[in-house]
């Protein structure tokens, strides 16, 4: 982790706390406006007792949280068929995020993926869940599956749902949501649903 990063620029990257009958789990998300958060569908499927959202740099279950009004899983998500296709969910907050929160635009076209890729998440590292920046490399844009595939060796539990940005000519764009880490003969890589392919659902 680069401690020289101005983390205030990434304060729309949020931690999501989910309480289930078998315990409390954390994942990541990104705010696209003052009361809407995107995350991965698999983080919110199943039986849920409570959801809270934090904009703190490090997870503290006793800190102040934003309460969730509702959430919606992408209608095309089907874990039995694929655990990464349309792996998206929207969360609506009861209150607005702070006015100093910085929101980044969703990139309009997949072909514009030229620049430095950055992924952020609250995965468990060194026994804590802190906002962490990872810089994976582009492997492939799988347009038919609406997925961005990255060479990604630094994914940990809790990173799911975190944003993937690209920095292009000084502008930061939101590209995808982190979904699934896989292992294969070529190494470790991740599948991440492209947001440009789901703009209508996101804005609905």
VOGU-3710 file (C-alpha; in Angstrom, 3 decimals, decimal comma):
1> xxxxxxxxxx> 0,000/0,000/0,000  1,251/3,444/-0,927  0,892/5,684/2,135  1,593/8,814/0,054  -1,765/8,502/-1,732  -4,254/11,289/-1,150  -7,002/9,007/0,117  -9,540/11,847/0,209  -9,688/11,478/-3,581  -11,041/7,944/-3,129
11> xxxxxxxxxx> -13,509/8,580/-0,309  -16,351/7,252/-2,465  -14,836/3,780/-1,975  -16,843/2,428/0,940  -16,861/-0,537/3,286  -20,059/-2,573/3,517  -20,866/-4,504/6,689  -23,384/-7,329/6,301  -24,867/-9,102/9,310  -26,101/-12,614/8,632
21> xxxxxxxxxx> -27,392/-15,343/10,968  -23,915/-16,903/11,018  -21,877/-13,739/11,623  -20,771/-10,330/10,403  -18,992/-9,996/7,041  -17,397/-7,079/5,244  -17,055/-6,246/1,562  -16,402/-3,162/-0,542  -18,429/-0,789/-2,672  -18,333/2,549/-4,447
31> xxxxxxxxxx> -20,736/5,472/-4,329  -21,847/6,840/-7,681  -23,869/9,666/-6,123  -24,713/10,907/-2,647  -27,033/8,025/-1,754  -26,344/5,206/-4,244  -23,638/2,580/-3,777  -22,590/-0,154/-6,214  -21,174/-3,457/-5,011  -21,056/-7,115/-6,064
41> xxxxxxxxxx> -24,300/-9,094/-6,013  -22,678/-12,071/-4,309  -21,947/-9,848/-1,288  -25,674/-9,334/-0,699  -27,289/-12,605/-1,721  -28,839/-14,979/0,796  -30,276/-14,249/4,223  -29,320/-10,818/5,538  -30,265/-9,318/8,894  -28,667/-5,893/8,530
51> xxxxxxxxxx> -26,501/-3,832/6,166  -24,427/-0,793/7,104  -22,018/1,344/5,073  -18,865/3,100/6,310  -16,737/5,775/4,668  -13,927/5,472/7,223  -10,447/4,551/6,035  -10,298/1,499/8,336  -13,132/-0,730/9,508  -14,278/-0,126/13,064
61> xxxxxxxxxx> -17,582/-1,805/13,989  -18,161/0,824/16,691  -17,756/3,832/14,401  -20,523/5,823/12,725  -22,248/4,088/9,817  -24,716/5,034/7,118  -27,940/3,078/7,335  -29,259/1,308/4,250  -32,777/1,982/2,984  -32,896/-0,780/0,360
71> xxxxxxxxxx> -30,810/-2,816/-2,053  -31,339/-4,465/-5,430  -29,445/-7,332/-7,057  -28,991/-7,200/-10,827  -31,838/-9,203/-12,428  -29,439/-11,071/-14,739  -27,203/-12,287/-11,914  -27,349/-16,057/-11,513  -24,626/-17,597/-9,388  -25,522/-21,139/-10,489
81> xxxxxxxxxx> -24,625/-20,239/-14,071  -21,779/-17,798/-13,376  -20,382/-16,131/-10,287  -19,189/-13,056/-12,164  -21,600/-12,242/-15,003  -23,804/-9,305/-13,945  -22,402/-9,653/-10,425  -23,765/-6,249/-9,423  -25,990/-4,799/-6,741  -27,251/-1,305/-5,893
91> xxxxxxxxxx> -27,625/0,016/-2,366  -29,750/3,040/-1,490  -28,754/4,891/1,670  -31,233/6,480/4,068  -29,115/9,634/4,265  -26,665/11,389/1,989  -22,913/10,913/2,067  -20,798/13,921/3,117  -20,614/16,783/0,621  -16,841/16,323/0,307
101> xxxxxxxxxx> -17,308/12,849/-1,203  -15,733/12,652/-4,670  -17,715/10,745/-7,304  -16,125/9,565/-10,532  -18,000/9,172/-13,836  -18,617/5,759/-15,337  -16,626/5,313/-18,525  -18,887/5,336/-21,587  -17,222/2,805/-23,878  -15,221/-0,356/-23,186
111> xxxxxxxxxx> -12,843/0,474/-26,033  -11,660/3,530/-24,070  -9,828/1,350/-21,528  -6,449/2,954/-22,059  -4,474/4,105/-19,045  -3,499/3,081/-15,535  -5,873/0,648/-13,851  -6,539/0,992/-10,129  -8,640/-1,265/-7,927  -9,646/-0,372/-4,384
121> xxxxxxxxxx> -11,018/-2,578/-1,657  -11,255/-3,273/2,049  -9,882/-6,809/1,909  -8,387/-8,224/5,097  -4,672/-7,447/5,179  -2,452/-7,493/8,263  -5,476/-8,343/10,430  -7,423/-5,243/9,456  -9,774/-4,057/6,741  -8,403/-0,776/5,418
131> xxxxxxxxxx> -8,996/1,002/2,118  -6,214/-0,337/-0,108  -5,121/0,546/-3,620  -4,070/-2,243/-6,005  -2,695/-1,715/-9,517  -3,448/-4,878/-11,540  -2,734/-5,175/-15,248  -5,301/-5,455/-18,019  -5,586/-8,988/-19,360  -8,636/-8,869/-21,625
141> xxxxxxxxxx> -11,915/-7,048/-22,235  -14,535/-9,765/-22,719  -17,259/-7,704/-24,343  -19,695/-10,555/-24,973  -19,660/-11,460/-21,277  -19,535/-7,781/-20,263  -16,490/-8,495/-18,138  -13,069/-6,941/-17,576  -10,403/-9,559/-16,916  -7,321/-8,468/-14,975
151> xxxxxxxxxx> -4,000/-10,030/-14,040  -4,678/-9,647/-10,347  -2,640/-11,380/-7,646  -3,509/-9,171/-4,686  -7,205/-9,884/-4,076  -8,232/-10,762/-0,531  -11,509/-11,574/1,226  -13,402/-8,302/1,586  -12,225/-6,792/-1,722  -15,342/-8,025/-3,522
161> xxxxxxxxxx> -17,572/-5,192/-4,673  -14,765/-2,665/-4,746  -14,362/-0,227/-7,648  -11,973/-0,494/-10,552  -10,876/2,841/-12,002  -8,832/3,837/-14,997  -6,793/7,017/-15,174  -6,860/8,378/-18,704  -5,247/11,721/-19,579  -5,529/12,963/-16,021
171> xxxxxxxxxx> -9,208/12,020/-15,641  -10,375/9,173/-13,403  -13,202/6,942/-14,637  -15,122/4,164/-12,926  -14,865/1,036/-15,089  -15,957/-2,097/-13,242  -16,803/-3,756/-9,930  -14,469/-6,398/-8,494  -16,150/-9,790/-8,531  -14,176/-13,020/-8,556
181> xxxxxxxxxx> -10,561/-14,105/-8,251  -9,672/-17,229/-10,216  -6,652/-19,477/-10,552  -5,454/-21,047/-13,763  -2,369/-22,128/-15,657  -1,615/-18,484/-16,447  -1,681/-17,437/-12,803  -4,174/-15,435/-10,775  -6,696/-13,212/-12,487  -10,018/-11,571/-11,701
191> xxxxxxxxxx> -13,332/-11,191/-13,495  -15,063/-7,851/-13,038  -18,427/-6,799/-14,557  -18,085/-3,786/-16,831  -20,297/-0,891/-15,746  -20,585/0,641/-19,222  -22,557/-2,451/-20,232  -25,046/-1,977/-17,384  -25,661/1,761/-17,490  -29,431/1,469/-17,969
201> xxxx> -29,844/-0,734/-14,888  -27,490/1,406/-12,817  -29,386/4,600/-13,603  -32,864/3,085/-13,246
//
